[in-house]
Amino acid sequence: MIPLLVGAMILTPYVVSTVVLRIVRKAEAERAREDEAANASADLSRASSLSHAAPAGDNAPVRA
């Protein structure tokens, strides 16, 4: 019985750190997905506002 208790005491920090590490990595992945979605929507809105602007080469004076 004592070797099982000693083994459990030795393994406990590893089990706890594994669980905490998985939780932290999951939270980081979720935050990265949210940031990526926010950046994608910002890029789309920026692209749509640029598509309504005049082309860059279309600012030459018109000759009559």
PDBQT receptor file of N, H, CA, C and O in Angstrom, charges set to zero:
ATOM      1  N   MET A   1       0.812  -1.205   0.000  1.00  0.00    +0.000 N 
ATOM      2  CA  MET A   1       0.000   0.000   0.000  1.00  0.00    +0.000 C 
ATOM      3  C   MET A   1       0.854   1.267   0.000  1.00  0.00    +0.000 C 
ATOM      4  O   MET A   1       0.512   2.249  -0.658  1.00  0.00    +0.000 OA
ATOM      5  N   ILE A   2       1.949   1.242   0.728  1.00  0.00    +0.000 N 
ATOM      6  H   ILE A   2       2.227   0.444   1.263  1.00  0.00    +0.000 HD
ATOM      7  CA  ILE A   2       2.813   2.422   0.808  1.00  0.00    +0.000 C 
ATOM      8  C   ILE A   2       3.432   2.753  -0.552  1.00  0.00    +0.000 C 
ATOM      9  O   ILE A   2       3.495   3.931  -0.903  1.00  0.00    +0.000 OA
ATOM     10  N   PRO A   3       3.891   1.769  -1.334  1.00  0.00    +0.000 N 
ATOM     11  CA  PRO A   3       4.435   2.132  -2.661  1.00  0.00    +0.000 C 
ATOM     12  C   PRO A   3       3.383   2.805  -3.562  1.00  0.00    +0.000 C 
ATOM     13  O   PRO A   3       3.733   3.675  -4.359  1.00  0.00    +0.000 OA
ATOM     14  N   LEU A   4       2.123   2.422  -3.451  1.00  0.00    +0.000 N 
ATOM     15  H   LEU A   4       1.839   1.715  -2.804  1.00  0.00    +0.000 HD
ATOM     16  CA  LEU A   4       1.075   3.072  -4.235  1.00  0.00    +0.000 C 
ATOM     17  C   LEU A   4       0.882   4.522  -3.808  1.00  0.00    +0.000 C 
ATOM     18  O   LEU A   4       0.716   5.397  -4.659  1.00  0.00    +0.000 OA
ATOM     19  N   LEU A   5       0.902   4.788  -2.516  1.00  0.00    +0.000 N 
ATOM     20  H   LEU A   5       1.037   4.078  -1.825  1.00  0.00    +0.000 HD
ATOM     21  CA  LEU A   5       0.775   6.159  -2.028  1.00  0.00    +0.000 C 
ATOM     22  C   LEU A   5       1.959   7.013  -2.455  1.00  0.00    +0.000 C 
ATOM     23  O   LEU A   5       1.782   8.163  -2.856  1.00  0.00    +0.000 OA
ATOM     24  N   VAL A   6       3.155   6.465  -2.371  1.00  0.00    +0.000 N 
ATOM     25  H   VAL A   6       3.299   5.531  -2.045  1.00  0.00    +0.000 HD
ATOM     26  CA  VAL A   6       4.345   7.205  -2.790  1.00  0.00    +0.000 C 
ATOM     27  C   VAL A   6       4.281   7.484  -4.291  1.00  0.00    +0.000 C 
ATOM     28  O   VAL A   6       4.601   8.585  -4.740  1.00  0.00    +0.000 OA
ATOM     29  N   GLY A   7       3.867   6.483  -5.056  1.00  0.00    +0.000 N 
ATOM     30  H   GLY A   7       3.607   5.589  -4.691  1.00  0.00    +0.000 HD
ATOM     31  CA  GLY A   7       3.732   6.667  -6.500  1.00  0.00    +0.000 C 
ATOM     32  C   GLY A   7       2.691   7.728  -6.837  1.00  0.00    +0.000 C 
ATOM     33  O   GLY A   7       2.897   8.545  -7.734  1.00  0.00    +0.000 OA
ATOM     34  N   ALA A   8       1.579   7.711  -6.116  1.00  0.00    +0.000 N 
ATOM     35  H   ALA A   8       1.412   7.047  -5.387  1.00  0.00    +0.000 HD
ATOM     36  CA  ALA A   8       0.545   8.722  -6.341  1.00  0.00    +0.000 C 
ATOM     37  C   ALA A   8       1.065  10.111  -5.989  1.00  0.00    +0.000 C 
ATOM     38  O   ALA A   8       0.761  11.074  -6.692  1.00  0.00    +0.000 OA
ATOM     39  N   MET A   9       1.834  10.232  -4.925  1.00  0.00    +0.000 N 
ATOM     40  H   MET A   9       2.081   9.449  -4.353  1.00  0.00    +0.000 HD
ATOM     41  CA  MET A   9       2.386  11.522  -4.534  1.00  0.00    +0.000 C 
ATOM     42  C   MET A   9       3.388  12.014  -5.576  1.00  0.00    +0.000 C 
ATOM     43  O   MET A   9       3.480  13.216  -5.826  1.00  0.00    +0.000 OA
ATOM     44  N   ILE A  10       4.127  11.109  -6.175  1.00  0.00    +0.000 N 
ATOM     45  H   ILE A  10       4.053  10.133  -5.971  1.00  0.00    +0.000 HD
ATOM     46  CA  ILE A  10       5.103  11.504  -7.195  1.00  0.00    +0.000 C 
ATOM     47  C   ILE A  10       4.389  11.924  -8.480  1.00  0.00    +0.000 C 
ATOM     48  O   ILE A  10       4.804  12.887  -9.124  1.00  0.00    +0.000 OA
ATOM     49  N   LEU A  11       3.330  11.222  -8.861  1.00  0.00    +0.000 N 
ATOM     50  H   LEU A  11       2.993  10.439  -8.338  1.00  0.00    +0.000 HD
ATOM     51  CA  LEU A  11       2.641  11.493 -10.119  1.00  0.00    +0.000 C 
ATOM     52  C   LEU A  11       1.694  12.691 -10.053  1.00  0.00    +0.000 C 
ATOM     53  O   LEU A  11       1.380  13.272 -11.092  1.00  0.00    +0.000 OA
ATOM     54  N   THR A  12       1.236  13.070  -8.882  1.00  0.00    +0.000 N 
ATOM     55  H   THR A  12       1.491  12.598  -8.038  1.00  0.00    +0.000 HD
ATOM     56  CA  THR A  12       0.251  14.144  -8.745  1.00  0.00    +0.000 C 
ATOM     57  C   THR A  12       0.686  15.457  -9.410  1.00  0.00    +0.000 C 
ATOM     58  O   THR A  12      -0.120  16.032 -10.141  1.00  0.00    +0.000 OA
ATOM     59  N   PRO A  13       1.885  15.958  -9.209  1.00  0.00    +0.000 N 
ATOM     60  CA  PRO A  13       2.267  17.222  -9.867  1.00  0.00    +0.000 C 
ATOM     61  C   PRO A  13       2.256  17.116 -11.399  1.00  0.00    +0.000 C 
ATOM     62  O   PRO A  13       1.910  18.077 -12.084  1.00  0.00    +0.000 OA
ATOM     63  N   TYR A  14       2.629  15.962 -11.926  1.00  0.00    +0.000 N 
ATOM     64  H   TYR A  14       2.911  15.181 -11.369  1.00  0.00    +0.000 HD
ATOM     65  CA  TYR A  14       2.623  15.781 -13.374  1.00  0.00    +0.000 C 
ATOM     66  C   TYR A  14       1.207  15.791 -13.936  1.00  0.00    +0.000 C 
ATOM     67  O   TYR A  14       0.954  16.372 -14.991  1.00  0.00    +0.000 OA
ATOM     68  N   VAL A  15       0.297  15.152 -13.235  1.00  0.00    +0.000 N 
ATOM     69  H   VAL A  15       0.503  14.680 -12.378  1.00  0.00    +0.000 HD
ATOM     70  CA  VAL A  15      -1.097  15.119 -13.679  1.00  0.00    +0.000 C 
ATOM     71  C   VAL A  15      -1.696  16.527 -13.630  1.00  0.00    +0.000 C 
ATOM     72  O   VAL A  15      -2.361  16.954 -14.574  1.00  0.00    +0.000 OA
ATOM     73  N   VAL A  16      -1.462  17.235 -12.544  1.00  0.00    +0.000 N 
ATOM     74  H   VAL A  16      -0.921  16.888 -11.778  1.00  0.00    +0.000 HD
ATOM     75  CA  VAL A  16      -2.000  18.587 -12.395  1.00  0.00    +0.000 C 
ATOM     76  C   VAL A  16      -1.418  19.517 -13.460  1.00  0.00    +0.000 C 
ATOM     77  O   VAL A  16      -2.148  20.295 -14.073  1.00  0.00    +0.000 OA
ATOM     78  N   SER A  17      -0.116  19.438 -13.675  1.00  0.00    +0.000 N 
ATOM     79  H   SER A  17       0.477  18.806 -13.176  1.00  0.00    +0.000 HD
ATOM     80  CA  SER A  17       0.495  20.319 -14.677  1.00  0.00    +0.000 C 
ATOM     81  C   SER A  17       0.006  19.986 -16.080  1.00  0.00    +0.000 C 
ATOM     82  O   SER A  17      -0.133  20.893 -16.900  1.00  0.00    +0.000 OA
ATOM     83  N   THR A  18      -0.260  18.728 -16.385  1.00  0.00    +0.000 N 
ATOM     84  H   THR A  18      -0.147  17.990 -15.719  1.00  0.00    +0.000 HD
ATOM     85  CA  THR A  18      -0.794  18.352 -17.690  1.00  0.00    +0.000 C 
ATOM     86  C   THR A  18      -2.176  18.943 -17.898  1.00  0.00    +0.000 C 
ATOM     87  O   THR A  18      -2.474  19.458 -18.975  1.00  0.00    +0.000 OA
ATOM     88  N   VAL A  19      -3.019  18.876 -16.889  1.00  0.00    +0.000 N 
ATOM     89  H   VAL A  19      -2.777  18.458 -16.013  1.00  0.00    +0.000 HD
ATOM     90  CA  VAL A  19      -4.370  19.426 -16.999  1.00  0.00    +0.000 C 
ATOM     91  C   VAL A  19      -4.321  20.942 -17.175  1.00  0.00    +0.000 C 
ATOM     92  O   VAL A  19      -5.019  21.493 -18.026  1.00  0.00    +0.000 OA
ATOM     93  N   VAL A  20      -3.509  21.608 -16.382  1.00  0.00    +0.000 N 
ATOM     94  H   VAL A  20      -2.941  21.161 -15.690  1.00  0.00    +0.000 HD
ATOM     95  CA  VAL A  20      -3.399  23.068 -16.473  1.00  0.00    +0.000 C 
ATOM     96  C   VAL A  20      -2.833  23.476 -17.834  1.00  0.00    +0.000 C 
ATOM     97  O   VAL A  20      -3.306  24.442 -18.432  1.00  0.00    +0.000 OA
ATOM     98  N   LEU A  21      -1.843  22.764 -18.319  1.00  0.00    +0.000 N 
ATOM     99  H   LEU A  21      -1.459  21.979 -17.833  1.00  0.00    +0.000 HD
ATOM    100  CA  LEU A  21      -1.245  23.079 -19.615  1.00  0.00    +0.000 C 
ATOM    101  C   LEU A  21      -2.258  22.935 -20.740  1.00  0.00    +0.000 C 
ATOM    102  O   LEU A  21      -2.285  23.762 -21.652  1.00  0.00    +0.000 OA
ATOM    103  N   ARG A  22      -3.084  21.912 -20.695  1.00  0.00    +0.000 N 
ATOM    104  H   ARG A  22      -3.063  21.240 -19.954  1.00  0.00    +0.000 HD
ATOM    105  CA  ARG A  22      -4.123  21.732 -21.716  1.00  0.00    +0.000 C 
ATOM    106  C   ARG A  22      -5.143  22.872 -21.671  1.00  0.00    +0.000 C 
ATOM    107  O   ARG A  22      -5.578  23.357 -22.716  1.00  0.00    +0.000 OA
ATOM    108  N   ILE A  23      -5.520  23.294 -20.484  1.00  0.00    +0.000 N 
ATOM    109  H   ILE A  23      -5.167  22.900 -19.635  1.00  0.00    +0.000 HD
ATOM    110  CA  ILE A  23      -6.485  24.395 -20.351  1.00  0.00    +0.000 C 
ATOM    111  C   ILE A  23      -5.894  25.680 -20.918  1.00  0.00    +0.000 C 
ATOM    112  O   ILE A  23      -6.578  26.412 -21.633  1.00  0.00    +0.000 OA
ATOM    113  N   VAL A  24      -4.638  25.959 -20.608  1.00  0.00    +0.000 N 
ATOM    114  H   VAL A  24      -4.082  25.364 -20.027  1.00  0.00    +0.000 HD
ATOM    115  CA  VAL A  24      -3.990  27.180 -21.095  1.00  0.00    +0.000 C 
ATOM    116  C   VAL A  24      -3.868  27.146 -22.609  1.00  0.00    +0.000 C 
ATOM    117  O   VAL A  24      -4.144  28.146 -23.271  1.00  0.00    +0.000 OA
ATOM    118  N   ARG A  25      -3.460  26.015 -23.169  1.00  0.00    +0.000 N 
ATOM    119  H   ARG A  25      -3.235  25.202 -22.632  1.00  0.00    +0.000 HD
ATOM    120  CA  ARG A  25      -3.324  25.917 -24.623  1.00  0.00    +0.000 C 
ATOM    121  C   ARG A  25      -4.665  26.058 -25.322  1.00  0.00    +0.000 C 
ATOM    122  O   ARG A  25      -4.750  26.659 -26.393  1.00  0.00    +0.000 OA
ATOM    123  N   LYS A  26      -5.711  25.507 -24.724  1.00  0.00    +0.000 N 
ATOM    124  H   LYS A  26      -5.642  25.018 -23.854  1.00  0.00    +0.000 HD
ATOM    125  CA  LYS A  26      -7.045  25.635 -25.317  1.00  0.00    +0.000 C 
ATOM    126  C   LYS A  26      -7.491  27.096 -25.303  1.00  0.00    +0.000 C 
ATOM    127  O   LYS A  26      -8.071  27.575 -26.278  1.00  0.00    +0.000 OA
ATOM    128  N   ALA A  27      -7.227  27.804 -24.211  1.00  0.00    +0.000 N 
ATOM    129  H   ALA A  27      -6.756  27.415 -23.420  1.00  0.00    +0.000 HD
ATOM    130  CA  ALA A  27      -7.591  29.219 -24.120  1.00  0.00    +0.000 C 
ATOM    131  C   ALA A  27      -6.800  30.049 -25.131  1.00  0.00    +0.000 C 
ATOM    132  O   ALA A  27      -7.347  30.968 -25.740  1.00  0.00    +0.000 OA
ATOM    133  N   GLU A  28      -5.524  29.733 -25.312  1.00  0.00    +0.000 N 
ATOM    134  H   GLU A  28      -5.080  28.986 -24.817  1.00  0.00    +0.000 HD
ATOM    135  CA  GLU A  28      -4.707  30.456 -26.290  1.00  0.00    +0.000 C 
ATOM    136  C   GLU A  28      -5.213  30.210 -27.704  1.00  0.00    +0.000 C 
ATOM    137  O   GLU A  28      -5.258  31.138 -28.512  1.00  0.00    +0.000 OA
ATOM    138  N   ALA A  29      -5.590  28.986 -28.014  1.00  0.00    +0.000 N 
ATOM    139  H   ALA A  29      -5.553  28.232 -27.357  1.00  0.00    +0.000 HD
ATOM    140  CA  ALA A  29      -6.099  28.666 -29.346  1.00  0.00    +0.000 C 
ATOM    141  C   ALA A  29      -7.414  29.395 -29.602  1.00  0.00    +0.000 C 
ATOM    142  O   ALA A  29      -7.645  29.889 -30.706  1.00  0.00    +0.000 OA
ATOM    143  N   GLU A  30      -8.267  29.463 -28.601  1.00  0.00    +0.000 N 
ATOM    144  H   GLU A  30      -8.080  29.061 -27.704  1.00  0.00    +0.000 HD
ATOM    145  CA  GLU A  30      -9.544  30.171 -28.750  1.00  0.00    +0.000 C 
ATOM    146  C   GLU A  30      -9.302  31.663 -28.972  1.00  0.00    +0.000 C 
ATOM    147  O   GLU A  30      -9.949  32.276 -29.821  1.00  0.00    +0.000 OA
ATOM    148  N   ARG A  31      -8.383  32.243 -28.222  1.00  0.00    +0.000 N 
ATOM    149  H   ARG A  31      -7.858  31.745 -27.533  1.00  0.00    +0.000 HD
ATOM    150  CA  ARG A  31      -8.063  33.660 -28.393  1.00  0.00    +0.000 C 
ATOM    151  C   ARG A  31      -7.464  33.916 -29.781  1.00  0.00    +0.000 C 
ATOM    152  O   ARG A  31      -7.772  34.930 -30.406  1.00  0.00    +0.000 OA
ATOM    153  N   ALA A  32      -6.621  33.014 -30.263  1.00  0.00    +0.000 N 
ATOM    154  H   ALA A  32      -6.371  32.190 -29.755  1.00  0.00    +0.000 HD
ATOM    155  CA  ALA A  32      -6.031  33.179 -31.593  1.00  0.00    +0.000 C 
ATOM    156  C   ALA A  32      -7.107  33.113 -32.669  1.00  0.00    +0.000 C 
ATOM    157  O   ALA A  32      -7.058  33.867 -33.641  1.00  0.00    +0.000 OA
ATOM    158  N   ARG A  33      -8.091  32.206 -32.500  1.00  0.00    +0.000 N 
ATOM    159  H   ARG A  33      -8.130  31.594 -31.710  1.00  0.00    +0.000 HD
ATOM    160  CA  ARG A  33      -9.188  32.123 -33.467  1.00  0.00    +0.000 C 
ATOM    161  C   ARG A  33     -10.012  33.403 -33.469  1.00  0.00    +0.000 C 
ATOM    162  O   ARG A  33     -10.405  33.885 -34.531  1.00  0.00    +0.000 OA
ATOM    163  N   GLU A  34     -10.277  33.958 -32.286  1.00  0.00    +0.000 N 
ATOM    164  H   GLU A  34      -9.958  33.567 -31.423  1.00  0.00    +0.000 HD
ATOM    165  CA  GLU A  34     -11.041  35.201 -32.194  1.00  0.00    +0.000 C 
ATOM    166  C   GLU A  34     -10.277  36.355 -32.832  1.00  0.00    +0.000 C 
ATOM    167  O   GLU A  34     -10.867  37.169 -33.543  1.00  0.00    +0.000 OA
ATOM    168  N   ASP A  35      -8.962  36.434 -32.582  1.00  0.00    +0.000 N 
ATOM    169  H   ASP A  35      -8.483  35.773 -32.004  1.00  0.00    +0.000 HD
ATOM    170  CA  ASP A  35      -8.148  37.489 -33.188  1.00  0.00    +0.000 C 
ATOM    171  C   ASP A  35      -8.113  37.348 -34.703  1.00  0.00    +0.000 C 
ATOM    172  O   ASP A  35      -8.182  38.341 -35.427  1.00  0.00    +0.000 OA
ATOM    173  N   GLU A  36      -8.007  36.117 -35.176  1.00  0.00    +0.000 N 
ATOM    174  H   GLU A  36      -7.951  35.311 -34.587  1.00  0.00    +0.000 HD
ATOM    175  CA  GLU A  36      -7.976  35.876 -36.617  1.00  0.00    +0.000 C 
ATOM    176  C   GLU A  36      -9.297  36.273 -37.263  1.00  0.00    +0.000 C 
ATOM    177  O   GLU A  36      -9.312  36.854 -38.348  1.00  0.00    +0.000 OA
ATOM    178  N   ALA A  37     -10.397  35.962 -36.603  1.00  0.00    +0.000 N 
ATOM    179  H   ALA A  37     -10.385  35.490 -35.722  1.00  0.00    +0.000 HD
ATOM    180  CA  ALA A  37     -11.708  36.337 -37.140  1.00  0.00    +0.000 C 
ATOM    181  C   ALA A  37     -11.872  37.857 -37.141  1.00  0.00    +0.000 C 
ATOM    182  O   ALA A  37     -12.429  38.414 -38.087  1.00  0.00    +0.000 OA
ATOM    183  N   ALA A  38     -11.402  38.523 -36.110  1.00  0.00    +0.000 N 
ATOM    184  H   ALA A  38     -10.949  38.071 -35.342  1.00  0.00    +0.000 HD
ATOM    185  CA  ALA A  38     -11.495  39.979 -36.051  1.00  0.00    +0.000 C 
ATOM    186  C   ALA A  38     -10.634  40.614 -37.133  1.00  0.00    +0.000 C 
ATOM    187  O   ALA A  38     -11.051  41.583 -37.768  1.00  0.00    +0.000 OA
ATOM    188  N   ASN A  39      -9.446  40.082 -37.347  1.00  0.00    +0.000 N 
ATOM    189  H   ASN A  39      -9.107  39.295 -36.832  1.00  0.00    +0.000 HD
ATOM    190  CA  ASN A  39      -8.573  40.614 -38.396  1.00  0.00    +0.000 C 
ATOM    191  C   ASN A  39      -9.169  40.376 -39.776  1.00  0.00    +0.000 C 
ATOM    192  O   ASN A  39      -9.063  41.234 -40.652  1.00  0.00    +0.000 OA
ATOM    193  N   ALA A  40      -9.788  39.235 -39.977  1.00  0.00    +0.000 N 
ATOM    194  H   ALA A  40      -9.874  38.538 -39.265  1.00  0.00    +0.000 HD
ATOM    195  CA  ALA A  40     -10.391  38.929 -41.273  1.00  0.00    +0.000 C 
ATOM    196  C   ALA A  40     -11.560  39.875 -41.555  1.00  0.00    +0.000 C 
ATOM    197  O   ALA A  40     -11.709  40.351 -42.680  1.00  0.00    +0.000 OA
ATOM    198  N   SER A  41     -12.373  40.145 -40.564  1.00  0.00    +0.000 N 
ATOM    199  H   SER A  41     -12.251  39.758 -39.650  1.00  0.00    +0.000 HD
ATOM    200  CA  SER A  41     -13.500  41.044 -40.782  1.00  0.00    +0.000 C 
ATOM    201  C   SER A  41     -13.008  42.480 -40.998  1.00  0.00    +0.000 C 
ATOM    202  O   SER A  41     -13.601  43.223 -41.780  1.00  0.00    +0.000 OA
ATOM    203  N   ALA A  42     -11.941  42.872 -40.320  1.00  0.00    +0.000 N 
ATOM    204  H   ALA A  42     -11.459  42.268 -39.685  1.00  0.00    +0.000 HD
ATOM    205  CA  ALA A  42     -11.371  44.202 -40.528  1.00  0.00    +0.000 C 
ATOM    206  C   ALA A  42     -10.781  44.307 -41.935  1.00  0.00    +0.000 C 
ATOM    207  O   ALA A  42     -10.913  45.341 -42.589  1.00  0.00    +0.000 OA
ATOM    208  N   ASP A  43     -10.136  43.244 -42.396  1.00  0.00    +0.000 N 
ATOM    209  H   ASP A  43     -10.029  42.404 -41.864  1.00  0.00    +0.000 HD
ATOM    210  CA  ASP A  43      -9.583  43.252 -43.749  1.00  0.00    +0.000 C 
ATOM    211  C   ASP A  43     -10.692  43.331 -44.789  1.00  0.00    +0.000 C 
ATOM    212  O   ASP A  43     -10.550  44.025 -45.796  1.00  0.00    +0.000 OA
ATOM    213  N   LEU A  44     -11.788  42.630 -44.555  1.00  0.00    +0.000 N 
ATOM    214  H   LEU A  44     -11.903  42.067 -43.737  1.00  0.00    +0.000 HD
ATOM    215  CA  LEU A  44     -12.907  42.678 -45.496  1.00  0.00    +0.000 C 
ATOM    216  C   LEU A  44     -13.520  44.067 -45.555  1.00  0.00    +0.000 C 
ATOM    217  O   LEU A  44     -13.825  44.565 -46.639  1.00  0.00    +0.000 OA
ATOM    218  N   SER A  45     -13.703  44.697 -44.404  1.00  0.00    +0.000 N 
ATOM    219  H   SER A  45     -13.455  44.293 -43.524  1.00  0.00    +0.000 HD
ATOM    220  CA  SER A  45     -14.291  46.035 -44.407  1.00  0.00    +0.000 C 
ATOM    221  C   SER A  45     -13.336  47.039 -45.041  1.00  0.00    +0.000 C 
ATOM    222  O   SER A  45     -13.769  47.962 -45.732  1.00  0.00    +0.000 OA
ATOM    223  N   ARG A  46     -12.044  46.863 -44.808  1.00  0.00    +0.000 N 
ATOM    224  H   ARG A  46     -11.692  46.113 -44.247  1.00  0.00    +0.000 HD
ATOM    225  CA  ARG A  46     -11.051  47.743 -45.416  1.00  0.00    +0.000 C 
ATOM    226  C   ARG A  46     -11.030  47.536 -46.933  1.00  0.00    +0.000 C 
ATOM    227  O   ARG A  46     -10.927  48.508 -47.682  1.00  0.00    +0.000 OA
ATOM    228  N   ALA A  47     -11.126  46.297 -47.392  1.00  0.00    +0.000 N 
ATOM    229  H   ALA A  47     -11.209  45.508 -46.783  1.00  0.00    +0.000 HD
ATOM    230  CA  ALA A  47     -11.114  46.009 -48.827  1.00  0.00    +0.000 C 
ATOM    231  C   ALA A  47     -12.368  46.557 -49.500  1.00  0.00    +0.000 C 
ATOM    232  O   ALA A  47     -12.296  47.062 -50.621  1.00  0.00    +0.000 OA
ATOM    233  N   SER A  48     -13.509  46.465 -48.835  1.00  0.00    +0.000 N 
ATOM    234  H   SER A  48     -13.568  46.056 -47.924  1.00  0.00    +0.000 HD
ATOM    235  CA  SER A  48     -14.728  46.977 -49.447  1.00  0.00    +0.000 C 
ATOM    236  C   SER A  48     -14.715  48.501 -49.507  1.00  0.00    +0.000 C 
ATOM    237  O   SER A  48     -15.262  49.082 -50.444  1.00  0.00    +0.000 OA
ATOM    238  N   SER A  49     -14.103  49.156 -48.528  1.00  0.00    +0.000 N 
ATOM    239  H   SER A  49     -13.659  48.685 -47.766  1.00  0.00    +0.000 HD
ATOM    240  CA  SER A  49     -14.023  50.619 -48.581  1.00  0.00    +0.000 C 
ATOM    241  C   SER A  49     -13.024  51.060 -49.643  1.00  0.00    +0.000 C 
ATOM    242  O   SER A  49     -13.201  52.121 -50.243  1.00  0.00    +0.000 OA
ATOM    243  N   LEU A  50     -11.991  50.282 -49.887  1.00  0.00    +0.000 N 
ATOM    244  H   LEU A  50     -11.848  49.420 -49.400  1.00  0.00    +0.000 HD
ATOM    245  CA  LEU A  50     -11.024  50.626 -50.923  1.00  0.00    +0.000 C 
ATOM    246  C   LEU A  50     -11.584  50.388 -52.317  1.00  0.00    +0.000 C 
ATOM    247  O   LEU A  50     -11.187  51.072 -53.261  1.00  0.00    +0.000 OA
ATOM    248  N   SER A  51     -12.485  49.446 -52.465  1.00  0.00    +0.000 N 
ATOM    249  H   SER A  51     -12.807  48.890 -51.698  1.00  0.00    +0.000 HD
ATOM    250  CA  SER A  51     -13.024  49.150 -53.787  1.00  0.00    +0.000 C 
ATOM    251  C   SER A  51     -13.931  50.274 -54.282  1.00  0.00    +0.000 C 
ATOM    252  O   SER A  51     -14.172  50.383 -55.484  1.00  0.00    +0.000 OA
ATOM    253  N   HIS A  52     -14.432  51.103 -53.386  1.00  0.00    +0.000 N 
ATOM    254  H   HIS A  52     -14.236  51.014 -52.409  1.00  0.00    +0.000 HD
ATOM    255  CA  HIS A  52     -15.292  52.219 -53.788  1.00  0.00    +0.000 C 
ATOM    256  C   HIS A  52     -14.489  53.469 -54.136  1.00  0.00    +0.000 C 
ATOM    257  O   HIS A  52     -15.047  54.420 -54.684  1.00  0.00    +0.000 OA
ATOM    258  N   ALA A  53     -13.225  53.489 -53.837  1.00  0.00    +0.000 N 
ATOM    259  H   ALA A  53     -12.771  52.717 -53.392  1.00  0.00    +0.000 HD
ATOM    260  CA  ALA A  53     -12.386  54.645 -54.112  1.00  0.00    +0.000 C 
ATOM    261  C   ALA A  53     -11.962  54.633 -55.581  1.00  0.00    +0.000 C 
ATOM    262  O   ALA A  53     -12.005  53.597 -56.244  1.00  0.00    +0.000 OA
ATOM    263  N   ALA A  54     -11.556  55.793 -56.071  1.00  0.00    +0.000 N 
ATOM    264  H   ALA A  54     -11.522  56.635 -55.533  1.00  0.00    +0.000 HD
ATOM    265  CA  ALA A  54     -11.099  55.904 -57.452  1.00  0.00    +0.000 C 
ATOM    266  C   ALA A  54      -9.766  55.184 -57.604  1.00  0.00    +0.000 C 
ATOM    267  O   ALA A  54      -8.970  55.165 -56.665  1.00  0.00    +0.000 OA
ATOM    268  N   PRO A  55      -9.506  54.594 -58.758  1.00  0.00    +0.000 N 
ATOM    269  CA  PRO A  55      -8.227  53.927 -58.971  1.00  0.00    +0.000 C 
ATOM    270  C   PRO A  55      -7.077  54.917 -58.872  1.00  0.00    +0.000 C 
ATOM    271  O   PRO A  55      -7.265  56.111 -59.105  1.00  0.00    +0.000 OA
ATOM    272  N   ALA A  56      -5.900  54.440 -58.532  1.00  0.00    +0.000 N 
ATOM    273  H   ALA A  56      -5.747  53.470 -58.342  1.00  0.00    +0.000 HD
ATOM    274  CA  ALA A  56      -4.760  55.314 -58.291  1.00  0.00    +0.000 C 
ATOM    275  C   ALA A  56      -4.307  56.025 -59.562  1.00  0.00    +0.000 C 
ATOM    276  O   ALA A  56      -3.865  57.171 -59.479  1.00  0.00    +0.000 OA
ATOM    277  N   GLY A  57      -4.396  55.408 -60.711  1.00  0.00    +0.000 N 
ATOM    278  H   GLY A  57      -4.756  54.477 -60.778  1.00  0.00    +0.000 HD
ATOM    279  CA  GLY A  57      -3.935  56.020 -61.943  1.00  0.00    +0.000 C 
ATOM    280  C   GLY A  57      -4.965  56.910 -62.607  1.00  0.00    +0.000 C 
ATOM    281  O   GLY A  57      -4.719  57.400 -63.709  1.00  0.00    +0.000 OA
ATOM    282  N   ASP A  58      -6.092  57.135 -61.989  1.00  0.00    +0.000 N 
ATOM    283  H   ASP A  58      -6.291  56.737 -61.094  1.00  0.00    +0.000 HD
ATOM    284  CA  ASP A  58      -7.175  57.881 -62.609  1.00  0.00    +0.000 C 
ATOM    285  C   ASP A  58      -7.219  59.334 -62.148  1.00  0.00    +0.000 C 
ATOM    286  O   ASP A  58      -8.285  59.948 -62.152  1.00  0.00    +0.000 OA
ATOM    287  N   ASN A  59      -6.066  59.897 -61.747  1.00  0.00    +0.000 N 
ATOM    288  H   ASN A  59      -5.200  59.398 -61.743  1.00  0.00    +0.000 HD
ATOM    289  CA  ASN A  59      -6.079  61.266 -61.238  1.00  0.00    +0.000 C 
ATOM    290  C   ASN A  59      -5.377  62.243 -62.184  1.00  0.00    +0.000 C 
ATOM    291  O   ASN A  59      -5.052  63.359 -61.779  1.00  0.00    +0.000 OA
ATOM    292  N   ALA A  60      -5.139  61.846 -63.432  1.00  0.00    +0.000 N 
ATOM    293  H   ALA A  60      -5.402  60.940 -63.762  1.00  0.00    +0.000 HD
ATOM    294  CA  ALA A  60      -4.507  62.727 -64.409  1.00  0.00    +0.000 C 
ATOM    295  C   ALA A  60      -5.522  63.770 -64.896  1.00  0.00    +0.000 C 
ATOM    296  O   ALA A  60      -6.716  63.481 -64.970  1.00  0.00    +0.000 OA
ATOM    297  N   PRO A  61      -5.049  64.992 -65.230  1.00  0.00    +0.000 N 
ATOM    298  CA  PRO A  61      -5.957  66.026 -65.713  1.00  0.00    +0.000 C 
ATOM    299  C   PRO A  61      -6.539  65.647 -67.078  1.00  0.00    +0.000 C 
ATOM    300  O   PRO A  61      -5.884  64.990 -67.887  1.00  0.00    +0.000 OA
ATOM    301  N   VAL A  62      -7.741  66.061 -67.308  1.00  0.00    +0.000 N 
ATOM    302  H   VAL A  62      -8.274  66.595 -66.651  1.00  0.00    +0.000 HD
ATOM    303  CA  VAL A  62      -8.434  65.757 -68.563  1.00  0.00    +0.000 C 
ATOM    304  C   VAL A  62      -8.186  66.896 -69.539  1.00  0.00    +0.000 C 
ATOM    305  O   VAL A  62      -8.348  68.065 -69.190  1.00  0.00    +0.000 OA
ATOM    306  N   ARG A  63      -7.793  66.557 -70.764  1.00  0.00    +0.000 N 
ATOM    307  H   ARG A  63      -7.662  65.607 -71.048  1.00  0.00    +0.000 HD
ATOM    308  CA  ARG A  63      -7.535  67.585 -71.783  1.00  0.00    +0.000 C 
ATOM    309  C   ARG A  63      -8.731  67.655 -72.708  1.00  0.00    +0.000 C 
ATOM    310  O   ARG A  63      -9.293  66.636 -73.108  1.00  0.00    +0.000 OA
ATOM    311  N   ALA A  64      -9.101  68.854 -73.032  1.00  0.00    +0.000 N 
ATOM    312  H   ALA A  64      -8.644  69.682 -72.707  1.00  0.00    +0.000 HD
ATOM    313  CA  ALA A  64     -10.264  69.050 -73.907  1.00  0.00    +0.000 C 
ATOM    314  C   ALA A  64      -9.859  69.209 -75.347  1.00  0.00    +0.000 C 
ATOM    315  O   ALA A  64     -10.716  69.382 -76.213  1.00  0.00    +0.000 OA
TER     316      ALA A  64
